[in-house]
Amino acid sequence: MKARVHVMLKNGVLDPQGEAVRHALGALGFAGVDGVRQGKVIELDLAETEKDKAEAAVRDMCEKLLANTVIESYTVELS
Amino acid sequence: MKVGVIVFPGSNCDRDLADAFRKAGADVTMVWHKDTTLPVGLDAIGIPGGFSFGDYLRCGAIAAQSPICRAVVDFANRGGFVIGICNGFQVLCETGLLPGVLMRNAGLKFICRAEGLRVETTDSPFTSAYSKGDEVTIPIAHHDGNYSAEADLVARLKGEDRVAFSYLDNPNGSAGDIAGVLSENRRVLGMMPHPERAVDSAQGNTDGAAVFTSLVGAMATA
């Protein structure tokens, strides 16, 4: 199955890159963008066919490598 | 006194770090990241600056999972001396040997210049040859040097006298102006500034030399 992992900075962690994007959007004339947060999407192609096992494995991958849980949170979607 | 300097693909301060240790009187062995064991009889390990694994995923994240880093973590947990500079600091945070994380500089720019630091403690094997409160100038060169830690962690680090160096004029947004931090047992130091770039009069500055002479002195008495 396929997994899609979204890694985002946790709420409350300042995202200087998102802020820079927000300023650039304002400079381009896009009014009313109150906030921008930038993150990562990681797609995984898995041999596992059982959804529960796949989800457990991907969560373990997130904890150990894909996210730094000091500052980042993650969500896992399976399909 | 035997020091191992770890070399990752993308390390670029490894030879400078080795030279700084040799100048302070240590024997240096370069250690490749794919090795699974450290050379026998090491007293200290240096993790150099650079862009290990191209900073893919997060700075230091891939290096922290490399075979040699498991051996480095074991070495540190046995009480070995470890210093990580710049990318080496990022690697140490990713291994969990040091708390916190290095994020993108608050001003978003790569900063490469000499920076003023204050020596906050001499109670460590890396700073014993300084005097507390010394103001030194050490080069910085990083894009991701913004030390991020929750307020209670910063307070704990300060309370436990684990801030080794702080910035006089915070260049990158680091919490608590922290430039270098010690582990709980004080035998692991991570710092963003590059003391190995300030050890010889030919570099125009020798303010960093005491980091290496301190450590070589500590190894001699350990």
Interface residues (C-beta under 8 A of the other chain):
Chain A: V13 L14 P16 Q17 A20 K64 L65 L66 N68 V70 I71
Chain B: L57 R58 A61 Q65 E94 G100 V101 M103 R104 N105 A106 G107 L108 N146 S148 G173
